[in-house]
């Protein structure tokens, strides 16, 4: 491989929360003329046809199991992955390694630190993930999506830089879509999403809450809601006869950026990607954290948004029909509060996180960077 190109190795768990920012960084680095490769585990989903120019390496990795035997088994698997990663790093000789969290990132990032290759960790949530927690001592920088991240020891706080969490290009393209609060007696566009497959609690609570609104408000609401496939028919039945302006229920929306940009208010979970997308576009949201998220990181994410004045946190036990109906009534009767929250979300959010992250990687590797090409700027 020609050494006149910078070489960067990205390591990420296979879920979308880790892979989306890794893909965004890969695009930004490729646009600056770098060579990029990816490490994940055998179950991880790579960039596929999106970035065929990025070679993918799958190494062994495992989360710690329960009990002594579970931990021993995971340790043996990780040991094998560490040997694979060490061989890859000796062959590739990257200028820097970037870890995006998830246990599949551990072998490559740890092997890089042992080989004295500069390491940058990217943390998408407001709580440092368990894999990243293991890797912080060997990292030179910790790039964060949130201004404050719990779980980072005081001795390592000097490593933190805030770059934001990269969003998909179609989301970033909506950054300049101006927010207009609902006009008096005008339509109200409500977007309800519980992750890629919806959340059952939303299908149960939202119809009951909307049914409790005054008839004049119900008629103004145009609802878009993602439901789990098995909940669709029950949700349709629950909305029948309520008298909403319109109802669009689907198990998967392929036009989330447009729907998010067009909504007056969203009701969502508070995963890292969802928060990044809402705040990039600048839309107010009622955030209902998934109560079983690791280390309750979704609650921490939501609190950061609320502290910025960009939304309202409702723990799932308090997410009941009467309370939601009261909150919706108050917000729709006083739409200026929605406009204030939308402006706060927009001010807090970022659309250039991939570029900031690429800047940090080049700085860590002590390599001058060229301005992004026109194609890269359009992609971001």
N, C-alpha and C positions, 0 to 999 in steps of 0.2 A: 504493500500500500504506500502510495506517495506520501511522504511526511510534510509536503508543503501545504497540506490541508490540516486544519485543526481536527482532532478526533475526540469525540465525546461519547461516553457510554451512559445510557439511561437505564435505571433499574426500578421496576414497579411491580406491585401486586396486580393481579389480573382483573380487578373490578373497575368499573367505569370511573369511580371517584379517584383512582390512582392513574388510570390510563388516559383519561381526557387531558389532564394537565401535561402528562408526558408527551402525548401526541402534539399538543400545542407548542411545547418547547421544541420538539423535534422539527416542526415546520419552521419555527423561527431560526433555529440553528442552520438548517438546510438552506434557508434563504440568505444566510450570511456566508455561504460557501463551505460550511463545515461538513465533515463526515460523521454520521450518527449511527449508533447501533443500540439495540434494546436487549435487556435481560429481563426475563420473567420466569415463571415456573411452567411446568407442563400443562397446568390447567388454565394458565393465563391467556387472555385474549389479546393478541397483538394488534397492530394497526391494519393488518390485512391488506386489502387492495388500496386503502387510502394513501399509504406511504410505502410503495413497494421498494423504494430505494433504501429503506432502513432494514438491515439484516436483523433477524430476531434469534436470540439464543435462549434456550430453555434449560434451566438448571434445577436441581432438586432443592426443595424447600418445604418446610412444614411449620405450622404453629405448634407451640408447646401443648402436648396432650395432657389429659388428666392423670394424676397419680405418677408414681415413680416410673412405671413402665412406659406410660405415654410420653413423659418428658425424655426418657432415654431414647425411645424410638425417634422422636422429633430431632433430638440431638444428633443421632446417627445420620438421619436424612440431611440435616443442615451441614454436617461435616462433609458429606459427599458433594453437596452444592458448593461448599467453600473451595474444595479441590477443583471442581469444574470452573468456578469463577476465577480462581487464581491462575489457572492455565490460560483462560481467555484474556485476562489482563496482561499477562506476560506476552501473549501473541499480539494483542491489539495496541498496547502501550498508549492508552488514552491520555489526553491532556487533562481531563477532569472526569469525574463520575458524579452523576446526579441521582439521588435516591428519592422516590416518591412515596415511600411507605408501603405497608403490606409485607408480610413475612417473605414473599419471594424476592424482595429487594435486599434482604439482609446478607446473603452470601456474597453478592457482588460488591456491595458497599463496604462490607467488612474486609474483604480481600483487597479492595482498593486502598483502604486506610492502612492495612498492613504493608502494602507495597509503596506507601508514601505518595500515592496519587491524590491530588486535591479532591476533596469530597464536599459537595453541597447537598443538603437535605431540603426537600420541599414538604411543608406541612400544610395540608388543606384545611384543617379544622382548628377550632379555638382551644383544643386540648391536644397536646402532643401524643401522637399515636404510639402504640406499644413497640412496634418495630423501630420507629424513629428514635424512641427513648433509648433503645439498646445501642443505637448507632451514633448518638450525639457526641460522645467523647472523641470519636475519631473524625468528626466533621469539622471543616474549617468555617462553614457558613450554614445557617438555618434560614431558609427563605420561607416566610409565612404569608398566609392569606389574611390573617386577622392582626390588628394592632397589638393585641395581648394574647399570649398563648400560655396556658397553664401546663405544668409538668416539666418546664425547662428550669433546671437548677440555676441558682444565682451565678455560679461560676461560668455558666455557658451562655448567659444572656447577651454578652457582648458579641456573640456570633450571629445574632438575629438581624435580618433585614426584611422589611416588608415589601414583597413584590406583588401581592395579590394572587388570586387563583385564576389561571387562564380559563377563558370560556371559549365555546365553539365560535368559529367565525360568523355564523348567522346570528348568534346572540350579540356579538360585538358590533355587528352592522346596525343593530337597533339602538345603539347607545344614544344617538341624537334624535330619537323619536320622542317628541315633546309630550309631556303628560298634561292632559286636560281633565280636571275633575268633572264628575257628572254634573250636568246642568240641572237646575230645578225642573222637576217633572220630565227630565230627559232619560234616555236609556242608561242602565248601569251594567257594565260588563264585568262579570264575576268569573274568575278562573280558579278552579279547584284541582289541585294535583297532589298526589301522595307518593311521589316517586314514579318510576317508569311504568309501574303497573297499578298505580292508585293505592289507596288505603281503605280498608273496610270501614274504619271508624268514620271516614268522611262520607261514605255512602249511607251510613246509618244516621249521622247527626245533621248533616247539611240539609237534606230534604225536610226533616222535622223542624229545623230552625227557620227555614224559609217559609214553611207553612204558617208559622206564628207571626210573620210580619203583617203589617196592615196591608189590605188589598191594594191600596194605591202604590205601595212600594213593590209588592210582588209583581205587579204588571210591568214594572220598569226593568226588572232584572232579566238579563240575557246571560244564561249560565253555560259555561263550558267546563265539563268535569271528566277527569280520568277516573275510571273505575276498574277494579280487577275484573277480568272476564267473567268469573263466576258470580259477580255481584251486579252485572249490567241489568239483567231483567228485573231483579228486585228493586234496583234504583229507579228504573223507568217506571215501575209501578208506583213507587213512592212519590215521584214527581207528577204523576198523572192527576190532573184535576186541581193542582195547586194554583194555577193561573199565572205562571211566569210568562215573561215576554217571549222567551224561547229557551229550549233546553237542548244541548248537544252533549251526549254521553258517548265516550269511546274508551276502549281499553288502552289505546296508545295514540297520542297526537304526533303527527309528523311535522306539524307546523308550530311547535312550541314557541319559537322566537316571535312569530307574528302574533300569536294569541297573548303572549306575555306582554308584548309592547302595546297591544290594544286593550288590555284589561284596565279597569279602574281599581280593582282590588283582587289580590290573590289570597287563597287559603292553601297553605302548603306545609310539608315537613320542612325541616331546617338542616338538611344535609349540606355539605360544603358546596357542591356544585349548584344546588338550588339557590343558596344565598348569594353566590357569586353572580349567577344569572339575573336574579331579581335586582341586585344593587348595580350591576353594570347598566341595565336598561333604566333603572330608577322607578321601581313600582312598589307601592305599599303592600304589606302582607300581614295577615294573621298567621303566625307560625306555631305549629303544633308539633313539638319535637317527638321523634320516635322514641318511646320510653325505654326500649331495650337496646339502644345504640351503645356500642362499646364505650365505657367510661362516661356515659351520658353526654357525649360530645355534642349531640344536636341541641341540647339545652344550652350549653355554653355558646354555641354558634348563634342561637336565637337571642340570647342575652346581649351579645355584642351588637346585633342589629337594633334591638330595643334601645340600648344605651346611645346609639347613634340617632335615635328618634325616627327610625325608618320602618317601624312595624310594631306589632303587638304579640307578646308571648302568651300562649295559652297552654299550660300543661295538659296532657291528654285526659287525666281524671277530671279536669275542670271544663273540658271541651264537651259541653252538653247543650241540648237544643235551646233551652230557655236563655242561657248565658250568651250563646252565639247570636240568637235573635236580638237580644238587647244591644249587643255590641254593633251588629250590623245596622240596626235602626239608628243608633247614635251617629255612626260614621256617615250614613247616607243622608241623615238630616243635617249634618254639619260637614259637607264635603271639603271645606277648607282644610280640615284636619288630614284628609287624604292627600291633598296637594302638598301640605307641609311634610308629611312622611315621604312622599314621592321625591321631593327635592332633597331630603336628607339621605334617602337611599342612593340617589344619583351622586351626591357629593361623596359618599362613603365608598361607592363602588369604583371598579377599575375596568377599563377595556384594553389596557396595554400590558397586562400582567405577563404575557408570553415574552414580550420585548424586554420588560424589566428583568425577567428571569434569565433570558439570554445574555443581557448585559452583565448580570451577576456571575454567570458561568464563565464568560470571557475574562472578566476581571479576576476571578479566582485562578484561572489558568494563566493569567498575566499575558494575554494575547490581545493585541489591538484588534478592534472589530470594525468592519466596514458597515456603513449604513445599510439597512435592509433594502433589497431590491423592490421595484414596484410591485412585482408579483407577490412578495411576502407581505408588503403593506396591505395589499388587497385581501390576502388570506386572513390577516389578523383583524 
